[in-house]
């Protein structure tokens, strides 16, 4: 006779492609673990995710990962079967069902942050009582994850809280690779072989791109969530974008358009600008003092230059000071929202 614990998500489709349960072998005194995992549903906490401020936490929804630019809530339901194999046939002796809620809050001004972890009191049947759990976490991209949790916690005894602390090694002018947390659970019960299950957090990324030895601007963000930069108040630039959108241009439009993507490539940026901006303003624009060419999409986006059809782009002649004001606004936005190469964004006009 062999004894085992099997674990899996209550709702298949939680964490990846569902894996077929392995066969249970009748090995005397030995047990096996069978784990089924599916794929997590992801949703943004706010409409047009860029609207979330750094202080706005993602809301929680069961069996979903909900994110905004600076936070994540992952709410996972886990099921454990307590099984013995008698004469080669697995027989269910009991079950364990519990939920785990993760609330991760990134920081805009530090590459170190923390996560709250709440494990509910388990709902058990028969031999499900007495199953204990240990939890570990691992990260990448220069980030180390450390779990603080009452290891060996008996799931049927009570709820339990813990934290995950994150510390990231990063240097000025540096962008760390994208990373995610892998959570690993080990279940034990006297007389049964251990069982285990793993799942991942949303992807995050840390940087100190604008940092210096005097004042660090290190921070982290969820890079796949779009942010947005406003051109409102920059009269001619705002007007040019709105005219383009009125004629069907939709890239960068937060109202149903496709996002643009930031680009850190000075050589390509210069090439994009030269591809659409004449070397000199037309006479009427010179007389009006509008001698600076403003291109949309921005030359510093992957959609800039002639990468989009002509009907999806435009140029506007503006005064030099308006273009300088736009540049300062974009730099401030990028620093606050940690917008790096390839990040999606919208333009508010």
Buried (B, 14 or more C-beta within 10 A) or exposed (E): BBBBBBBBBBEEBBBBEBEEBEEBEEBEEEBBBBBBBBEBEBEBBBEBBBBBEBEBBBBBBEBBBBBBBBBBBBBBBBBBBBBBBEEEEBEBBBBBBBBBBBBBBBBBEBBBBBBBBBBBBBBBEEBBBBBBBBBBBBBBBBBBBEBEBBBEBBBBEEEBEBBBBBBBEBEBEBBBEBBBBBBBBBBBBEEBBBBBBBBBBBBBBBBBBBBEEEEBBBBBBBBBBBBBBEBEEBEBBBBBBBEBBEEEBEBBBBEEBBBBBBBBEEEBBEBBBEEBBEEEBEEEBEEEEBBBBBBBBBBBBBBBBEBBEEEBBBBBBBBEEBBEBBEEBBEEBBBBBBBBEEBBBBBBB
